[in-house]
């Protein structure tokens, strides 16, 4: 029907960019979480561990509040527990992590 054609994503118009929806603080936190995930994956690879290998504890040292991302971070890194404290793997000057396997 005509209504189905209008609702198709293939013929829909691109949404207009809305600058008011941009949140630089959230983007910065998202970048930090992405860096943590990349570092955990690299560490697992270097240790010849499966990316599905669970972590006992992932310790994060950062000044940013990333509490809103902890559930996603736990699920992605397979961490049983996430703590904030001193890290021994430096990602950058403001971010380091410590990884403990089961």
N, C-alpha and C positions, 0 to 999 in steps of 0.2 A: 504494500500500500504506500501511498505518498508519505504518510507519517513516518513509516519505517525508514524511508530514504532520507528524510530530514534528520532523523536521529542517528544516522550512521556516522561513525567517526571519520570514515573515508571521505565524506563530502562536507563535513562540518568545517567551519572557518577556525583559524587559529585564534586562541584567546588573545585579548589585548594585554600588553604589559602594564602592570599596575605597580608603580614604584612604592606605593604605600604598604604593600605586602612584604617588602624586603626588610629583613631583620638581620643586621650585620652581627649582632651579638650571638644570635642562634647559629648563624653561618660559621662563626669562629669556633663555637663549641662543637658543631658538627665536624669541622676540620680536625679538631683535636681528637675526637672519637675515631675518625677515619684513620688518623695517624697511629693511634693505639692499636686498632685492628690490624693495620698493615705490619706494625712491628711484631705483634703476636704471631701473625702468620709467617713472617720471615724467621722468627725465632724457632717456631715449630719445624719449619722446613730445614733450617740449619741443624737442628737436633735430630733430623730424620724421623720426625713424628708426623702422624696423620693430622690434617687440619681438624679432624673430628675428635682428636685426642682431648679429653677433658683436662682442665687445669684445676688444681686444688684452690689456689689463691692467685688472683691478679691484683698486685699492689700498684697504685697509680700515684705519682707525685706531680701535682699541677696546682696552680693557683686559681684556675677556673673552676666554677661550680658546674659539673657535668651530671649532677644527680638525675636530671630528667632523661638521661640516655643510658642509665645503668642497666635496665632490663634488656635493652637492645645489645648493649656491650656484653652482658653475660651470655646471652643467647648466641651471639656471633662468635665469641672467643671460646665458648664452652667452659666458662669459668664457674666453678661451684660458688665462689665467694669473691667479692671485690672489696678491697680495702684501700684507704688512702694513707700514704706514708712514704717512706724513703724508697726510691727505685734504684736499681743498679744497672739498668739498660737505658742509656740516654738516647732519647729520640731527637730532642733539640734542647736548647738552653733552658726552656721553661717546662719541659715535659720529660719524665722518665717513668719506667715501669719495672716491676720485678715479677717474675713468673715462677710459680711453684707447681710442679706436676704432682699428681696423686701418688 
